[in-house]
Protein backbone atom coordinates (compact mmCIF):
# COMPACT_ATOMS: atom_id res chain seq x y z
CA UNK A 1 0.00 0.00 0.00
CA UNK A 2 2.81 2.34 0.78
CA UNK A 3 4.41 1.66 -2.56
CA UNK A 4 1.13 2.35 -4.28
CA UNK A 5 0.82 5.71 -2.49
CA UNK A 6 4.41 6.60 -3.33
CA UNK A 7 3.81 5.66 -6.94
CA UNK A 8 0.61 7.75 -6.97
CA UNK A 9 2.44 10.74 -5.46
CA UNK A 10 5.22 10.34 -8.02
CA UNK A 11 2.64 10.25 -10.81
CA UNK A 12 0.96 13.39 -9.46
CA UNK A 13 4.32 15.15 -9.17
CA UNK A 14 5.15 14.15 -12.76
CA UNK A 15 1.71 15.34 -13.90
CA UNK A 16 2.19 18.79 -12.31
CA UNK A 17 5.72 19.04 -13.72
CA UNK A 18 4.47 18.11 -17.22
CA UNK A 19 1.62 20.63 -16.92
CA UNK A 20 4.07 23.37 -15.95
CA UNK A 21 6.42 22.43 -18.82
CA UNK A 22 3.51 22.42 -21.24
CA UNK A 23 2.47 25.89 -20.02
CA UNK A 24 6.05 27.21 -20.42
CA UNK A 25 6.33 25.70 -23.89
CA UNK A 26 2.95 27.17 -24.88
CA UNK A 27 4.08 30.66 -23.79
CA UNK A 28 7.42 30.23 -25.59
CA UNK A 29 5.63 29.06 -28.73
CA UNK A 30 3.26 32.06 -28.58
CA UNK A 31 6.24 34.44 -28.22
CA UNK A 32 8.04 32.73 -31.10
CA UNK A 33 4.94 33.06 -33.29
CA UNK A 34 4.65 36.73 -32.37
CA UNK A 35 8.31 37.36 -33.22
CA UNK A 36 7.93 35.42 -36.47
CA UNK A 37 4.89 37.53 -37.39
CA UNK A 38 6.76 40.75 -36.65
CA UNK A 39 9.72 39.58 -38.70
CA UNK A 40 7.42 38.61 -41.57
CA UNK A 41 5.85 42.08 -41.51
CA UNK A 42 9.29 43.65 -41.42
CA UNK A 43 10.43 41.52 -44.37
CA UNK A 44 7.38 42.62 -46.36
CA UNK A 45 8.07 46.26 -45.48
CA UNK A 46 11.75 45.92 -46.45
CA UNK A 47 10.82 44.26 -49.75
CA UNK A 48 8.46 47.16 -50.50
CA UNK A 49 11.20 49.65 -49.66
CA UNK A 50 13.61 47.75 -51.89
CA UNK A 51 11.10 47.86 -54.74
CA UNK A 52 10.59 51.61 -54.28
CA UNK A 53 14.35 52.18 -54.10
CA UNK A 54 14.85 50.14 -57.27
CA UNK A 55 12.15 52.12 -59.07
CA UNK A 56 13.73 55.39 -57.96
CA UNK A 57 17.16 54.20 -59.05
CA UNK A 58 15.79 53.28 -62.49
CA UNK A 59 14.04 56.65 -62.75
CA UNK A 60 17.22 58.48 -61.69
CA UNK A 61 19.26 56.50 -64.19
CA UNK A 62 16.86 57.38 -67.02
CA UNK A 63 16.87 61.04 -65.98
CA UNK A 64 20.67 60.98 -65.82
CA UNK A 65 20.87 59.52 -69.32
CA UNK A 66 18.40 62.13 -70.60
CA UNK A 67 20.40 64.95 -69.00
CA UNK A 68 23.60 63.51 -70.45
CA UNK A 69 22.01 63.55 -73.92
CA UNK A 70 20.87 67.14 -73.42
CA UNK A 71 24.36 68.11 -72.25
CA UNK A 72 25.91 66.44 -75.29
CA UNK A 73 23.42 68.22 -77.58
CA UNK A 74 24.18 71.56 -75.89
CA UNK A 75 27.91 70.92 -76.28
CA UNK A 76 27.48 70.11 -79.96
CA UNK A 77 25.40 73.28 -80.40
CA UNK A 78 28.08 75.35 -78.67
CA UNK A 79 30.74 73.85 -80.95
CA UNK A 80 28.62 74.64 -84.02
CA UNK A 81 28.10 78.21 -82.81
CA UNK A 82 31.82 78.65 -82.19
CA UNK A 83 32.53 77.30 -85.66
CA UNK A 84 29.93 79.66 -87.15
CA UNK A 85 31.46 82.63 -85.32
CA UNK A 86 34.95 81.62 -86.49
CA UNK A 87 33.71 81.24 -90.08
CA UNK A 88 31.94 84.62 -89.96
CA UNK A 89 35.02 86.27 -88.48
CA UNK A 90 37.10 84.90 -91.32
CA UNK A 91 34.55 85.90 -94.00
CA UNK A 92 33.23 89.27 -92.85
CA UNK A 93 35.47 92.24 -92.08
CA UNK A 94 32.64 94.31 -90.49
CA UNK A 95 31.70 91.43 -88.17
CA UNK A 96 35.36 90.99 -87.25
CA UNK A 97 35.61 94.69 -86.27
CA UNK A 98 32.37 94.50 -84.25
CA UNK A 99 33.48 91.28 -82.50
CA UNK A 100 36.87 92.74 -81.59
CA UNK A 101 35.53 96.12 -80.41
CA UNK A 102 35.44 97.03 -76.72
CA UNK A 103 32.14 96.95 -74.89
CA UNK A 104 30.49 100.29 -74.09
CA UNK A 105 31.32 101.77 -70.67
CA UNK A 106 27.83 101.15 -69.28
CA UNK A 107 28.01 97.46 -70.18
CA UNK A 108 31.51 97.15 -68.72
CA UNK A 109 30.37 98.74 -65.45
CA UNK A 110 27.46 96.29 -65.20
CA UNK A 111 29.87 93.40 -65.62
CA UNK A 112 32.31 94.83 -63.07
CA UNK A 113 29.79 95.44 -60.28
CA UNK A 114 29.18 92.82 -57.65
CA UNK A 115 25.91 90.94 -57.90
CA UNK A 116 22.91 92.25 -55.97
CA UNK A 117 21.70 90.06 -53.16
CA UNK A 118 18.18 91.49 -53.44
CA UNK A 119 16.28 94.31 -55.13
CA UNK A 120 16.80 96.53 -52.08
CA UNK A 121 20.57 96.21 -52.37
CA UNK A 122 20.46 97.16 -56.05
CA UNK A 123 18.45 100.30 -55.26
CA UNK A 124 21.11 101.37 -52.75
CA UNK A 125 23.76 101.25 -55.50
CA UNK A 126 21.83 103.42 -57.95
CA UNK A 127 22.81 107.04 -57.98
CA UNK A 128 19.95 109.46 -57.26
CA UNK A 129 21.49 112.26 -59.32
CA UNK A 130 22.17 110.22 -62.47
CA UNK A 131 19.41 108.43 -64.40
CA UNK A 132 19.74 104.77 -65.22
CA UNK A 133 21.17 104.44 -68.77
CA UNK A 134 18.80 103.16 -71.44
CA UNK A 135 19.69 99.57 -72.31
CA UNK A 136 18.54 100.12 -75.91
CA UNK A 137 21.22 102.75 -76.61
Secondary structure, DSSP 4 states (H G I P E B T S, - for coil): -HHHHHHHHHHHHHHHHHHHHHHHHHHHHHHHHHHHHHHHHHHHHHHHHHHHHHHHHHHHHHHHHHHHHHHHHHHHHHHHHHHHHHHHHHH-HHHHHHHHSPPPHHHHHHHHSPPPSSHHHHHHHS-SSSPPPPTT-
